[in-house]
C-alpha cells in the first residue's frame, strides 16, 4: 500500500523519488539561477568597475545615456579641466 501511495493519493502528494517536491523545485531554481549568473559574467562586474576611475565611469554612463536617446554614439572625451 505504501508503494502505491508513493505516486500520490487523495491525501498525500507525490513523493516518489524526490521526497519533498517543493524542496526539489527550489534546488533546481537556485542551481539554474547560479549557472545563469556565472554564464552572464555577473560575478566579474565588480572586478571590472573597481579598476575604473570615477571619470571613466561617468563617461561610460553619459555614453550609454546618449546611445539610449539616439544621439551620437562616438566616444567624446571629457572637457579639459580649467
ABEGO torsion letter per residue (X at the ends): XAAAAAAEBAABBBABGAGBAAAAAAAAAAAAAAAAAAAAGAAAAAAAAAABBAAAAAAAAAAAAAAAAGBBABBBBBBBBX
